[in-house]
Amino acid sequence: MAQLRRRVVQFGLLVAVCCNVMMVVSVMTDNDKVEATEFDEAILSCVYSLQRNSKHRLEWKKIERGSGDVSFVYYQGNIDGSLKGRAEMFDSSIRIKNVTRKDSAMYRCEVTTAAGYVEEVEVDLTVLVLPATPMCDVPRNVMTGTVAELKCRENEGFPASQYDWYKDGERLQVKAPTAKVKTSPGSYTININSGTLQFNTVAKTDTGEYYCEAYNRVGRSKKCLAKKMQVDDLNVGGIVAAAVVVSLVIALCGLGVFHAHKRGYFSKGHSSQKTRSVYKPAPSVQNEFKHTKSFVI
């Protein structure tokens, strides 16, 4: 029984110490998720209170998304790091005068007491970026009945951009992120997320000037340069005539090879050149005339 009482007293003391520590400093924020358009102002809020006017240290840190790298943006009473020259303190909060896309990160407000106790709060800053002028890829010449794909893309906007396509100044109809719209006589498919406009069976009526625009929550980009897509009928007669000519040429070549082979032009040892006779002098015999006997007259 005495041991139980002792443990209860110890637990009570522990709770009292914890409560006393918790009352030393408290830190909070008015907004833990901040969104701001690029080049506008953003406020990172931090409010803290101390149990009594004791010595303490206030710091702000930036935690990069993905890598987790940590750097100071407010240290020893000065704006520092990537915010230097672009931000100012008011009380314990930070006002960024003109945010950029590189400022998107998690920010931590830390208050440290003289006893070494640290209390903190985090603020998530997201910078929204207007889409840039997209690049559009439009084929110049297309044959009727074939597949034609037009592409539109930009990589600056945040959140990720979606896309509209225009033909001769009029917006092409689309009802869903990936919508197949039937027209007469063909059809096209627009994917507003990838920016592709595809004609499955292109027709002459699809001839025209095409351009695209990118947009997101921030606004719309400038349109890309309009490009003309010319759709022509497939010249079936010309293709057939060309095929006939090629077939005749191949047949004539084959016939010529056959006759040449029949006449022996490709026989082994056959030569069109005449054989030339070459005179070779007989080898000289050394000491051709030898004296076998001596004559005395």
Salt bridges, closest charged atoms under 4 A:
GLU35 OE1 - ARG217 NH2 2.63
GLU38 OE1 - ARG101 NH2 3.00
GLU41 OE1 - ARG95 NE 3.62
GLU59 OE2 - ARG57 NE 2.82
GLU64 OE2 - LYS62 NZ 3.45
GLU88 OE2 - ARG95 NH1 2.68
ASP103 OD1 - ARG86 NH2 2.82
GLU110 OE1 - LYS61 NZ 3.27
GLU110 OE2 - ARG108 NH1 3.49
GLU120 OE2 - ARG108 NE 3.77
GLU122 OE2 - ARG108 NH2 3.26
ASP124 OD1 - ARG65 NH2 2.26
GLU149 OE1 - LYS151 NZ 3.91
GLU156 OE1 - ARG101 NH1 2.43
ASP164 OD2 - ARG171 NE 3.30
ASP164 OD2 - ARG220 NH2 2.75
GLU213 OE1 - ARG220 NH1 3.11
ASP233 OD2 - LYS204 NZ 3.94
